[in-house]
Amino acid sequence: MSRDIVNSICAALPGATVSDPWGGGHDCWKVGGKMFAVIGAMTPAVSVKTDSIETAEMLIDAGVGQRAAYLHRSWVALPLDTDQGELRRRIRASYSIIRNALPKKVQATLGDY
């Protein structure tokens, strides 16, 4: 899986925007101004939010991902060569967690997914 495929998965989500807030080549995906996925500049991985620290630990213990550097323990870094279906599910789950935490007025402007 390449960075381009990850970016295309993220770009297809309603209201998703990309930026490089830290410079240096990060792809930081946000919805409603809140980050749901980030591809690091140096590490070939995408970090996504999980629903809990326990879920992140389970994914790390299962060898699916690793601890996401600089982020809360509920985030996990998935290698870019992760199975495309798994990667799509984890990105969409992260997007949903962040989107559902946004104010209802903001959510209403994003459209269906």
C-alpha positions as CSV (number, residue, x, y, z in Angstrom):
1,M,0.0,0.0,0.0
2,S,1.3,3.4,-0.8
3,R,0.9,6.8,0.6
4,D,-1.2,7.7,-2.4
5,I,-3.7,4.9,-1.6
6,V,-4.0,6.0,2.0
7,N,-4.5,9.6,0.9
8,S,-7.2,8.5,-1.6
9,I,-9.1,6.6,1.2
10,C,-9.0,9.7,3.4
11,A,-9.9,12.1,0.6
12,A,-13.1,10.2,-0.1
13,L,-14.5,10.8,3.4
14,P,-17.0,13.8,3.6
15,G,-15.4,17.0,4.8
16,A,-11.9,15.5,5.0
17,T,-9.1,18.0,4.5
18,V,-5.3,17.5,4.4
19,S,-2.5,19.8,5.6
20,D,1.1,19.7,6.7
21,P,0.9,21.5,10.0
22,W,4.4,20.6,11.2
23,G,6.1,21.0,7.9
24,G,8.5,18.4,6.5
25,G,6.0,16.3,4.5
26,H,3.3,15.1,6.9
27,D,-0.1,14.3,5.5
28,C,-2.5,15.3,8.3
29,W,-6.1,14.5,7.6
30,K,-8.8,16.3,9.6
31,V,-12.6,16.5,9.7
32,G,-14.1,19.6,11.3
33,G,-10.6,20.8,12.2
34,K,-9.8,17.6,14.2
35,M,-7.2,15.1,13.1
36,F,-8.3,11.5,12.3
37,A,-5.3,10.3,10.4
38,V,-1.7,11.3,9.8
39,I,1.1,9.9,7.6
40,G,4.5,10.8,9.0
41,A,7.2,12.3,7.0
42,M,9.8,9.7,7.9
43,T,8.0,6.5,8.9
44,P,6.0,4.6,6.2
45,A,2.9,4.4,8.4
46,V,-0.5,6.0,9.0
47,S,-1.6,6.8,12.5
48,V,-5.3,6.5,13.3
49,K,-7.4,6.9,16.5
50,T,-9.0,3.8,18.0
51,D,-12.0,3.8,20.4
52,S,-9.8,3.1,23.4
53,I,-6.3,2.5,24.7
54,E,-7.3,-1.2,25.1
55,T,-8.1,-1.5,21.4
56,A,-4.8,0.2,20.4
57,E,-2.9,-2.2,22.7
58,M,-4.7,-5.2,21.2
59,L,-3.8,-4.1,17.7
60,I,-0.1,-3.6,18.8
61,D,-0.1,-7.0,20.6
62,A,-1.5,-8.7,17.5
63,G,1.2,-7.2,15.4
64,V,-1.2,-5.2,13.3
65,G,0.3,-1.8,14.2
66,Q,2.7,-0.1,16.6
67,R,2.5,2.7,19.1
68,A,1.9,6.0,17.3
69,A,4.8,8.3,18.3
70,Y,3.9,11.7,19.8
71,L,0.1,10.8,20.0
72,H,-2.2,9.6,22.8
73,R,-2.1,5.9,23.6
74,S,-5.4,5.4,21.9
75,W,-3.7,6.0,18.5
76,V,-1.9,3.3,16.6
77,A,0.5,3.5,13.6
78,L,-0.3,1.0,10.8
79,P,2.4,0.3,8.2
80,L,1.5,1.4,4.7
81,D,1.7,-2.2,3.5
82,T,-1.2,-3.2,5.8
83,D,-4.0,-5.1,4.1
84,Q,-6.0,-2.5,2.2
85,G,-9.3,-3.7,3.7
86,E,-7.9,-3.5,7.2
87,L,-6.5,-0.1,6.6
88,R,-9.7,1.2,5.1
89,R,-11.7,-0.1,8.1
90,R,-9.3,1.5,10.6
91,I,-9.2,4.9,8.8
92,R,-13.0,4.9,8.6
93,A,-13.3,4.0,12.3
94,S,-11.0,6.8,13.2
95,Y,-12.9,9.2,11.0
96,S,-16.2,8.2,12.7
97,I,-14.8,8.6,16.2
98,I,-13.6,12.1,15.5
99,R,-16.7,13.1,13.4
100,N,-19.1,11.8,16.0
101,A,-17.4,13.9,18.7
102,L,-17.9,17.1,16.7
103,P,-20.8,19.5,17.5
104,K,-24.1,18.4,15.8
105,K,-24.2,21.6,13.7
106,V,-20.7,20.8,12.3
107,Q,-21.7,17.2,11.7
108,A,-24.8,18.3,9.7
109,T,-22.6,20.3,7.3
110,L,-20.4,17.2,6.4
111,G,-22.9,15.1,4.5
112,D,-23.5,11.3,4.6
113,Y,-20.8,8.6,4.5
